[in-house]
Amino acid sequence: MVRARAELREVRAICMALPEVTERLSHGSPTWFAGKKTMVMYLDDHHGDGRLALWVAAPPGVQSAMVEQEPARFFVPPYVGPRGWLGVRLDRSPDWDEVGDIIEEAYRVVAIKRLLSQLDAPPS
């Protein structure tokens, strides 16, 4: 069972502010989708790993760079790590502006052009 935490509320707000994002449970965890593609998963002690974390789609090369630079905050997540996804720890006093940027980048990795156009459109 996923605990309702301030971190989950923060992640939800960031994700749901992006165009046409939906949320549903996937493998028992809150997961956000851009269209039909998964972009962010919220994991609370996944299989007893002790982490409160996100698994996010990442552009090529970002995972290795971030894990190498800051292994205490970033990691290679199981299952999706071989596809370049990035693990982001939320139990290490996250910088929410940075988390927002990481989530937006995950959206950009998976979203179709129409959704990216909506994201990049000037405010009306």
Secondary structure by P-SEA (a helix, b strand, c coil): cccccaaaaaaaaaaaaccbbbbbbccccccccccccccbbbbcccccccccbbbbbbccaaaaaaaaaccccccccccccccbbbbbbcccccaaaaaaaaaaaaaaacccaaaaaaaacccc
